[in-house]
């Protein structure tokens, strides 16, 4: 007797959405990736293909398996086109409360068993107002690059049931991730810790303490972080860093005030890897 793959929807095919779709597809789930922007959808396919090729090159995956698993990902332009009753639907759209609420409301109408948001800072309780049953709503905070970083931070809202927490942990385990369950406080655990280091590193560059390269080298060498805070900020996106800093500044106080340098870089379009320039020059780079 064969078991049909569990259906998973990922809504939003940006950097995080493409990564989440990739890991679920490679774990054997029946993945539906929703993205209304055709160019971004094509880019997500390319990102997943490159991640698969890198996995083959490193001996982590079989070429034929990668081709079959990624070839089975269903691309669609609308949440309304998703099958009803999928096992899990994950929202991964920009960190704007009104955008996420609208998307979650659409997802709710497709009646998935579990609804998750891949937010790194927004309140699960605030977002839960958009779904009919907050008990089956949970935060599943993935990290970039999704295929490399092993943690999924699971965020429990006031109404989230134990069953929903266990289900989200089960999905994370099935794609090879470890989990940490946290309460719905501003910035959760990881975003607060990560942002403190990133903002302080940016302030050091702003004050002329050292170069981005040397600050990152100090952190990776002394503390054995796999990536320095400034390079990581480029990978995450400086606009994303700024959005989270402003949100946490309002929620937690001036400790999270964004440095002037960060605001200036975002204003002139130096967003990090996705724009080709941030604290590092990413032009022509194929790094993940």
BELDA-V380341 format. One record per residue. N is the residue number from 0. SS is DSSP state (a for helix, b for strand, c for the rest). PSI is psi as a letter, one per 20 degrees, with the letter a starting at -180 (999 if undefined). NEAR is the number of other C-alpha atoms within 12 Angstrom. Layout:
n=N ss=SS psi=PSI near=NEAR
n=N ss=SS psi=PSI near=NEAR
This chain:
n=0 ss=c psi=p near=3
n=1 ss=c psi=q near=4
n=2 ss=c psi=p near=9
n=3 ss=c psi=q near=10
n=4 ss=c psi=q near=20
n=5 ss=c psi=p near=25
n=6 ss=b psi=p near=33
n=7 ss=b psi=p near=40
n=8 ss=b psi=p near=50
n=9 ss=b psi=p near=52
n=10 ss=b psi=o near=48
n=11 ss=c psi=o near=42
n=12 ss=c psi=k near=39
n=13 ss=c psi=a near=39
n=14 ss=a psi=g near=39
n=15 ss=a psi=g near=41
n=16 ss=a psi=g near=43
n=17 ss=a psi=g near=47
n=18 ss=a psi=g near=41
n=19 ss=a psi=g near=50
n=20 ss=a psi=g near=52
n=21 ss=a psi=g near=46
n=22 ss=a psi=h near=42
n=23 ss=a psi=g near=39
n=24 ss=a psi=g near=38
n=25 ss=a psi=h near=37
n=26 ss=c psi=j near=30
n=27 ss=c psi=j near=28
n=28 ss=c psi=q near=34
n=29 ss=b psi=o near=34
n=30 ss=b psi=p near=39
n=31 ss=b psi=p near=43
n=32 ss=b psi=o near=49
n=33 ss=b psi=p near=41
n=34 ss=c psi=o near=36
n=35 ss=c psi=h near=22
n=36 ss=c psi=o near=19
n=37 ss=a psi=g near=19
n=38 ss=a psi=g near=14
n=39 ss=a psi=h near=23
n=40 ss=a psi=g near=31
n=41 ss=a psi=g near=22
n=42 ss=a psi=g near=23
n=43 ss=a psi=g near=32
n=44 ss=a psi=g near=32
n=45 ss=a psi=g near=23
n=46 ss=a psi=g near=31
n=47 ss=a psi=h near=39
n=48 ss=a psi=g near=29
n=49 ss=a psi=g near=25
n=50 ss=a psi=g near=36
n=51 ss=a psi=g near=33
n=52 ss=a psi=h near=22
n=53 ss=a psi=h near=22
n=54 ss=a psi=h near=24
n=55 ss=a psi=g near=18
n=56 ss=a psi=h near=14
n=57 ss=c psi=j near=12
n=58 ss=c psi=j near=12
n=59 ss=c psi=i near=17
n=60 ss=c psi=q near=20
n=61 ss=c psi=p near=18
n=62 ss=a psi=g near=23
n=63 ss=a psi=h near=15
n=64 ss=a psi=g near=20
n=65 ss=a psi=g near=30
n=66 ss=a psi=g near=24
n=67 ss=a psi=g near=20
n=68 ss=a psi=g near=28
n=69 ss=a psi=h near=37
n=70 ss=a psi=i near=25
n=71 ss=c psi=i near=24
n=72 ss=c psi=p near=35
n=73 ss=b psi=p near=29
n=74 ss=b psi=p near=33
n=75 ss=b psi=q near=26
n=76 ss=c psi=i near=23
n=77 ss=c psi=q near=26
n=78 ss=a psi=h near=32
n=79 ss=a psi=i near=23
n=80 ss=a psi=i near=21
n=81 ss=c psi=q near=33
n=82 ss=c psi=q near=28
n=83 ss=c psi=q near=22
n=84 ss=c psi=k near=20
n=85 ss=c psi=q near=27
n=86 ss=c psi=h near=32
n=87 ss=b psi=p near=43
n=88 ss=b psi=p near=50
n=89 ss=b psi=p near=47
n=90 ss=b psi=p near=51
n=91 ss=c psi=l near=40
n=92 ss=c psi=r near=33
n=93 ss=c psi=q near=30
n=94 ss=c psi=m near=31
n=95 ss=c psi=p near=25
n=96 ss=a psi=g near=28
n=97 ss=a psi=h near=17
n=98 ss=a psi=g near=22
n=99 ss=a psi=g near=32
n=100 ss=a psi=g near=30
n=101 ss=a psi=g near=23
n=102 ss=a psi=g near=37
n=103 ss=a psi=h near=42
n=104 ss=a psi=g near=30
n=105 ss=a psi=g near=28
n=106 ss=a psi=g near=42
n=107 ss=a psi=h near=38
n=108 ss=c psi=i near=25
n=109 ss=c psi=j near=28
n=110 ss=c psi=l near=27
n=111 ss=c psi=q near=33
n=112 ss=c psi=h near=31
n=113 ss=b psi=p near=42
n=114 ss=b psi=p near=47
n=115 ss=b psi=q near=53
n=116 ss=b psi=p near=54
n=117 ss=c psi=l near=42
n=118 ss=c psi=q near=42
n=119 ss=c psi=i near=45
n=120 ss=c psi=h near=46
n=121 ss=c psi=q near=39
n=122 ss=c psi=p near=34
n=123 ss=a psi=h near=42
n=124 ss=a psi=h near=29
n=125 ss=a psi=g near=28
n=126 ss=a psi=h near=40
n=127 ss=a psi=i near=35
n=128 ss=c psi=i near=24
n=129 ss=c psi=i near=27
n=130 ss=c psi=q near=33
n=131 ss=c psi=h near=22
n=132 ss=c psi=n near=27
n=133 ss=a psi=i near=29
n=134 ss=a psi=h near=27
n=135 ss=a psi=k near=34
n=136 ss=b psi=p near=48
n=137 ss=b psi=q near=50
n=138 ss=b psi=p near=50
n=139 ss=b psi=n near=47
n=140 ss=b psi=o near=44
n=141 ss=c psi=r near=42
n=142 ss=c psi=q near=34
n=143 ss=c psi=p near=29
n=144 ss=c psi=p near=29
n=145 ss=c psi=h near=32
n=146 ss=c psi=i near=35
n=147 ss=c psi=h near=23
n=148 ss=c psi=p near=24
n=149 ss=c psi=i near=23
n=150 ss=b psi=q near=25
n=151 ss=b psi=o near=40
n=152 ss=b psi=o near=36
n=153 ss=b psi=p near=42
n=154 ss=b psi=p near=44
n=155 ss=b psi=p near=37
n=156 ss=c psi=r near=35
n=157 ss=c psi=h near=25
n=158 ss=c psi=i near=26
n=159 ss=c psi=p near=33
n=160 ss=c psi=r near=20
n=161 ss=a psi=h near=20
n=162 ss=a psi=h near=18
n=163 ss=a psi=h near=31
n=164 ss=a psi=g near=33
n=165 ss=a psi=h near=23
n=166 ss=a psi=g near=28
n=167 ss=a psi=h near=40
n=168 ss=a psi=h near=32
n=169 ss=a psi=g near=22
n=170 ss=a psi=g near=35
n=171 ss=a psi=g near=33
n=172 ss=a psi=h near=21
n=173 ss=a psi=h near=23
n=174 ss=c psi=j near=30
n=175 ss=c psi=k near=22
n=176 ss=c psi=q near=29
n=177 ss=b psi=q near=23
n=178 ss=b psi=q near=30
n=179 ss=b psi=p near=26
n=180 ss=b psi=p near=29
n=181 ss=b psi=q near=26
n=182 ss=b psi=r near=25
n=183 ss=c psi=m near=30
n=184 ss=c psi=q near=26
n=185 ss=c psi=p near=32
n=186 ss=c psi=i near=36
n=187 ss=c psi=c near=33
n=188 ss=c psi=g near=23
n=189 ss=a psi=h near=28
n=190 ss=a psi=h near=32
n=191 ss=a psi=g near=26
n=192 ss=a psi=g near=21
n=193 ss=a psi=g near=29
n=194 ss=a psi=h near=38
n=195 ss=a psi=g near=29
n=196 ss=a psi=g near=27
n=197 ss=a psi=g near=40
n=198 ss=a psi=h near=37
n=199 ss=a psi=h near=29
n=200 ss=a psi=h near=36
n=201 ss=a psi=h near=41
n=202 ss=a psi=h near=27
n=203 ss=a psi=g near=25
n=204 ss=a psi=g near=25
n=205 ss=a psi=h near=22
n=206 ss=c psi=i near=15
n=207 ss=c psi=k near=14
n=208 ss=c psi=g near=15
n=209 ss=c psi=r near=18
n=210 ss=c psi=q near=22
n=211 ss=a psi=g near=32
n=212 ss=a psi=g near=25
n=213 ss=a psi=h near=22
n=214 ss=a psi=g near=29
n=215 ss=a psi=h near=33
n=216 ss=a psi=h near=22
n=217 ss=a psi=g near=21
n=218 ss=a psi=g near=23
n=219 ss=a psi=h near=19
n=220 ss=a psi=g near=15
n=221 ss=a psi=h near=14
n=222 ss=c psi=i near=14
n=223 ss=c psi=k near=13
n=224 ss=c psi=q near=18
n=225 ss=c psi=h near=17
n=226 ss=c psi=q near=29
n=227 ss=c psi=q near=31
n=228 ss=a psi=h near=40
n=229 ss=a psi=g near=43
n=230 ss=a psi=g near=36
n=231 ss=a psi=h near=38
n=232 ss=a psi=h near=39
n=233 ss=a psi=g near=38
n=234 ss=a psi=g near=36
n=235 ss=a psi=h near=36
n=236 ss=c psi=p near=36
n=237 ss=a psi=h near=42
n=238 ss=a psi=h near=31
n=239 ss=a psi=g near=35
n=240 ss=a psi=g near=43
n=241 ss=a psi=g near=34
n=242 ss=a psi=g near=31
n=243 ss=a psi=g near=39
n=244 ss=a psi=g near=40
n=245 ss=a psi=h near=30
n=246 ss=a psi=g near=30
n=247 ss=a psi=h near=31
n=248 ss=a psi=g near=25
n=249 ss=a psi=h near=19
n=250 ss=a psi=h near=21
n=251 ss=a psi=i near=19
n=252 ss=c psi=a near=14
n=253 ss=a psi=i near=16
n=254 ss=a psi=h near=21
n=255 ss=a psi=j near=31
n=256 ss=c psi=p near=29
n=257 ss=c psi=p near=35
n=258 ss=c psi=q near=30
n=259 ss=a psi=h near=19
n=260 ss=a psi=g near=27
n=261 ss=a psi=g near=38
n=262 ss=a psi=g near=27
n=263 ss=a psi=g near=19
n=264 ss=a psi=g near=27
n=265 ss=a psi=g near=28
n=266 ss=a psi=h near=15
n=267 ss=c psi=j near=16
n=268 ss=c psi=j near=19
n=269 ss=c psi=n near=29
n=270 ss=c psi=i near=34
n=271 ss=b psi=b near=31
n=272 ss=a psi=g near=30
n=273 ss=a psi=h near=30
n=274 ss=a psi=i near=25
n=275 ss=c psi=i near=22
n=276 ss=b psi=p near=25
n=277 ss=c psi=c near=35
n=278 ss=c psi=i near=36
n=279 ss=c psi=r near=29
n=280 ss=b psi=o near=22
n=281 ss=c psi=j near=21
n=282 ss=c psi=p near=15
n=283 ss=c psi=j near=11
n=284 ss=c psi=q near=15
n=285 ss=c psi=j near=16
n=286 ss=c psi=q near=19
n=287 ss=c psi=999 near=26
